[in-house]
Amino acid sequence: MEGRGHDSRNEVSGTVHGPAVQAGTVHGGIHIHTEAAAGGRPPWQLPPSGRITDRAAELNTLERYRARSGQGGNPTLAAVSGLGGVGKTAVALAWLNALRPHFPGGQLYADLGAQSPGGPVDPQEVVGRFLRALGVPAQKVPTSFTERAALYRSLTAERRLVVLLDDAASAAQVRPLLPSGHNVTAVTSRWRMSGLTLDGCHTVHLEPLAPEAAVELLEATLADGRVTAEPDQARVLVELCAGLPLAVRVAGARLAARPRHSITTMVDALTEERDRLARLAIEGDRSVRAALDVSYQALPPAAARLYRLLGLHPGTEFGVPLATAVLAEEATDPLELLYDANLLTDVGEERYRFHDLVRLHALALAEKVEPDWERAAALRRIADHYLATATRAEGIIDPHHLTMDRDYGPGPVVTADFGDDEAGALDWLERELPNLMAVLHGARPAGFATVAWQLADAMWPLFLRRKFYEHWRAAHAEGAAAARELGDAKAECRMLTSGGIGELGMESPGRALEMFEQAARAFRVLGDELGYARTLNYQGLAHQRLGDLDRAAEFFAHAAAELPRCGDRRAGGLASLNLADTALTRGLPEEAIIGAEAAYTTLREAGDTYNAARAATLLGRAYLTVDRFDRAADRLSTALATLRAAAAGYETARALGALALLADRRGQPDLAQSHCREALDLYEAAGRSRSADAEAARTLLGRLEHGSGD
């Protein structure tokens, strides 16, 4: 400032914070650029990536989505969800840290605290932190949330950065934290972030590890050769951990702290279900139970109660009707909440299942929170749901099977809907078979033994049509034991006769005959003439399988006469059918035709289309024996159509075997081979691939194939 005649010094004393300009004379416009506005030093906030196992598919999915969505400078938003301890954050970190060379603008990280004791973090607070990390001085951060969000979007519009929003509570919490511009944001949450799909979000759901990958993770955790030395036990251990990475790491860490212990030691410690969660913990560090507690505590009351009570379900998966039964009220909404919280897995067709460790957690909470009477009532509602629905299926499939009275608890009794056709009813019984068997075996210990024999009785049509023989045997053995415990002789007789039919199917005619004879003696004592007459038919079947055809014919003839006299013409028709079958085996086709035609008429008049179709199959075989091909074709075609519609695999296979013989006799080798192959597939599916009928089809097919190759 020459010419002014005074001191031109410009001094600043003290400490200067933030941008400052110290100048003498300044000409022209003044432009001051703060560090934030200029970009400043990029923040690198992401934690380092840890080891992840078998997540290449998920990482590739995320990267393909980024490449697709990033075209044209658009932002990328992806959410990684899954059960607590499944490795969501590890996958997100592995993906985002690998992107660092491509996003020089920095990395922002926030733990949104969805599961924290103090509740989720306020998005306004997170935006303030992000602004400071991006170079905005604390005193310059706007106080208004709207202004903060606007400034955040402005600062990220021209940068290339990645953002990890960890442990999010909701889409509403996440939205204000999404950057602008060509950036990548990953959200992790125990909840399925379906609301973010409106924001163009791609969701990746993590499942527990497959056994091989879980063993690999265990080996990496131990790193001392024990997995190589005990490969079978290592696999058992990770199966007890149900593939949950947190559980595998905790089990591995406990073993690592005990270098002299074998893997077998940990397997033994985890085998008992009630102690498993307690042992999958490291004191002062992490535990599976604590991880699941956090998810459970975030549930509203109705969903939390449903979670606890579903832990009592003895089976592996279930549908909405079961959830409604266990809750004793409409359960769709709380069930959806459990699914959204990743405490249930969707297995399709509105069916769900627990992860094994989650089921143990829910069961432990039920035992801790629910009073004894409520647990007992819920268990009874579960049993009644399966018993009532199986009984309805029984009535649709085999209305002629005289259903004995059913006993239900105080209710409500909820039944599943599968339509009114036989195939739908059979499909429901087959799909629910593991649950039905679990309920049946748990009924006596739970204090309702009647359910055991009544459920076995209701499952009879499934066993008869689809031949689940081992389940058949187990169900009726347990049912008979329950009936004896109750002192119910009629119920025990029912279990003996129905169970004996299963023993015949399992090629145990001697055991079957013992059961039928025991039932016959009991019916005599009870004075039940009809029940006794039915055992005559059953005993004939046993003698037939034992190869004593004369004795079998005597019993069948006696039954065919006595059953109509006792008021059961349909059962008499079945005895006549069995007598005709014996005649055909004995080389008396004309006698077989007369008996089978009479049985066919009786069964059709009784409305028993399934057994009428069996009679038609026998007639086709008999007509084929006497070279009456047209009659054979007519009866066999009728039988096949009915049996296919009923999804009766084994009996369908028998009709196909007879049709194959007919085609062969008519000089149609290609058609005969086709029938043989289909029949053999059905025998295999029914567990009867070694039966005499299957062997006959296999022999015929071999001859035809050999002949066609000459």
Secondary structure, DSSP 4 states (H G I P E B T S, - for coil): -TTS-S-------S---S-----SS--S------HHHH--SPPB-PPPP----S-HHHHHHHHHHHHHHTGGG--EEEEEEESTTS-HHHHHHHHHHHTGGG-TTEEEEEE--TTSTT-SPPHHHHHHHHHHHTT--GGGS-SSHHHHHHHHHHHHHS--EEEEEES---HHHHGGG---SS-EEEEEESS--GGGGGGT-EEEEEPPPPHHHHHHHHHHHH-SSHHHH-HHHHHHHHHHTTT-HHHHHHHHHHHHT-TTS-HHHHHHHHHSHHHHHHHSB-TTS-BHHHHHHHHHHTS-HHHHHHHHHHTT--SSEEEHHHHHHHHTS--HHHHHHHHHTTSSEEEETTEEE--HHHHHHHHHHHHHHS-HHHHHHHHHHHHHHHHHHHHHHHHHH-TTS-PPP----SS--------SSHHHHHHHHHHTHHHHHHHHHHHHHHT-HHHHHHHHHHTHHHHHHH--HHHHHHHHHHHHHHHHHHT-HHHHHHHHHHHHHHHHHTT-HHHHHHHHHHHHHHHHHHT-HHHHHHHHHHHHHHHHHTT-HHHHHHHHHHHHHHHHHTT-HHHHHHHHHHHHHHHHHTT-HHHHHHHHHHHHHHHHHTT-HHHHHHHHHHHHHHHHHTT-HHHHHHHHHHHHHHHHHTT-HHHHHHHHHHHHHHHHHTT-HHHHHHHHHHHHHHHHHTT-TTSHHHHHHHHHHHHHHHHHT-
